[in-house]
């Protein structure tokens, strides 16, 4: 059994079943069941959110964004105002209360049966309470089916995990008011791992365009590249590609690199990372601290470190799950004077007792003579004086749908916050879903 090959089992949701579960009635029932013990007190224009997870309150980031609006934003809600889900209405009320630039218009589908045809693909059924958010000629459709996220239970039943209404609404507002859309180029030509469609949708939801880049045909990193992303390359980049990437980074470029722990012979790619003071270690990280892993000692629950890129999740009650990860260490500046040109910040770290299993085909997880002692970083951020930024994460499995769902989307949040850090989009860091689950006393 190869240690690098573990994958968490999961089941995909059938599209028709999903539409049924996400119907307006089901959403009302499920939310009511999850937050039945919470009370929302309303008196005229004064509201107090006493829910355990502040479900109806807006984040500081959202308030900052909408209070700073200099353009009119219209949010069309596909429903009669009196029939709108009360939980959604409470959240939207906070948007109106915090910005005079936001206007809500309710479109009863019985009175305006053709209204959505201009904005939504004709093959898609538009659920009640869906939004069309518009500013000038730019708009975004947000389906009510996506307001609440669900996960599988051990008995294969679904349960409501989080309310994503604020994140979806604010992301859409960010998109329609933006004059330009930053481009993420994903490198191709080296058997890179593909993203799930949900990951691409998450990037697009944060107002990024995702394109594929083959450097051998383009001969340079495009001028409109906001972030160059390498996702689990199985083959090494060429020396010519290495030069192109270095040129891009010297001019203040931004990169996000995911490494596959099973792949070692990437001489040129690793030399690039080493030139930025990051040393990928051989093998797969094994944890000795039981509080830092789940199921298997290679299913890591690393510590989230304090940094600009992790400010939303640092000291929060969330876990990031990193199965089959490669350890990263910082280059020794005393041995290499060039190492002092770059600042390396750990984003995710192991315990001191972690070690890297060099022989990934070994029949034992116990530490052997050739194994490398930790601690390690699982993800690091690098910055330099030219404005260049890079994040290196030693785990390609983080964004697999079943892995991400196991931690209620915290992996996606971690990556998106990192992307926004690279692109210097500080306002978008941490506008994430609100948990619908309460802690037991």
Secondary structure, 3 states (H helix, E strand, C coil): CCHHHCCCCCCCCCHHHHHHHCCHHHHHHHHHHHCCCCCEEEECCEEEECCCCCCCCCCHHHHHHHHCCCCCEEEEECCCHHHCCHHHHHHHHHHHHHCCCEEEEECCCCCCCCHHHHCCCCCCCCCCCCEEEEECCEEEEECHHHCEEEEECCCCCEEEEEECHHHHHHHHHHHHHCCCCEEEEEECCCCCCCCCHHHHHHHHHCCEEEEEECHHHHCCCCCCEEEEEEECCCCCCCHHHHHHHHHHHHCCCEEEEECCCCCCCCHHHHHHHHHCCEEECCCEEECCCHHHECCCCCEECCEECCCCCCCCCCCCCCCCCEECCCCEEECCCCCCHHHHHEEEEEEEECCCCCEEECCCCCCCCCCCCCCEECCCEEEEEEEECCCCEEEEECCCCCCCHHHHHHCCCHHHHHHHHHHHHHCCCHHHCCCCCEECCCCCC
